[in-house]
Amino acid sequence: MQVGEGGLTLVVIGVGLIGGSFALALKRAAKVARVIGVGRSAANLQRAVELGVIDEASHSAAEAVKRADLVLVATPVGQMGRVFAEIAPHLPAHCVVTDGGSTKSDVVALMRQHLPAQLAHCVPAHPIAGSDLSGAAAAQYGLYDNRRIVVTPLPETSPAAAELVRELWQACGARVYQMSAGEHDAVFATVSHLPHLLAFAYVDAIVGKADAERCFDFAATGFRDFTRIAGSHPEMWRDIALANRDALLVELDTFQRTLDALRAELQAGDAEAMMQRFERARAARHSWQQKFNRGNA
């Protein structure tokens, strides 16, 4: 399928930051003729219509996808199996199915389980553009400008379906990369999923302290910067953690060994070892920041 002159009907299942921003960007690029939003909350869908994020609201994914050329499943990953099962009997033969989940091996498995007749048109994807905001009101133009998008096509995925999804993300302003699902999950366990678990655990540890209120009273910018992602959607991150459990357990073990080594250095008063560790980390962080700034300039 080729992207025509705005002739596609897009169905977004889960109208929030990711799905809503995708719809807005494609509308601005004139790549879609109509956007149908599907969700559980009538208030959120109504707000999405009012904001121009979607053109039509539906509470039935099965009904909505009957008219779809492209379906984006932008629900938490824990809900995707149910969604795929619901839409499977109703998808047009040509319809391309993609997603916005932060894990990919589980999505591939769910597509194989629930969408066996549609695999040539399945293109798992991960837009790397998170936020601690949610709901239709969080959708924004330009969210994907110069952001990275990872696609993880199945061996069965047709070149045309993969190219359509790639082309649409590029129309959103994104830079598209391709990986295997396993490689994706290992990389993001390291740089995304583990940091979220640590932020949630750290704040929860403070909550459990007897002087928690006093600690929060004196927390300032360092605390704010370190814990920002602990304000993220709990259901979504629970599902991501469970979906990528094996890779995350490896990362937790690695981090625990580093933390144990740092504890030993601190207990021994080994200032030189601590300085070397901090300098390595600082240099790596500065190098990454410079590269990140160049890539997003």
LINMO-V799757 format. One record per helix or strand of 3 or more residues. SS is the DSSP state (H for helix, E for strand). FROM is the first residue (numbers start at 0). LEN is the number of residues. If there is no record, write none. Layout:
SS/FROM/LEN, SS/FROM/LEN
//
This chain:
E/7/6, H/16/12, E/31/7, H/41/9, E/55/3, H/60/7, E/69/4, H/76/14, E/95/4, H/104/10, H/115/6, E/124/3, H/135/3, E/147/4, H/158/13, E/174/4, H/180/27, H/211/7, H/220/11, H/233/10, H/244/24, H/270/25
//
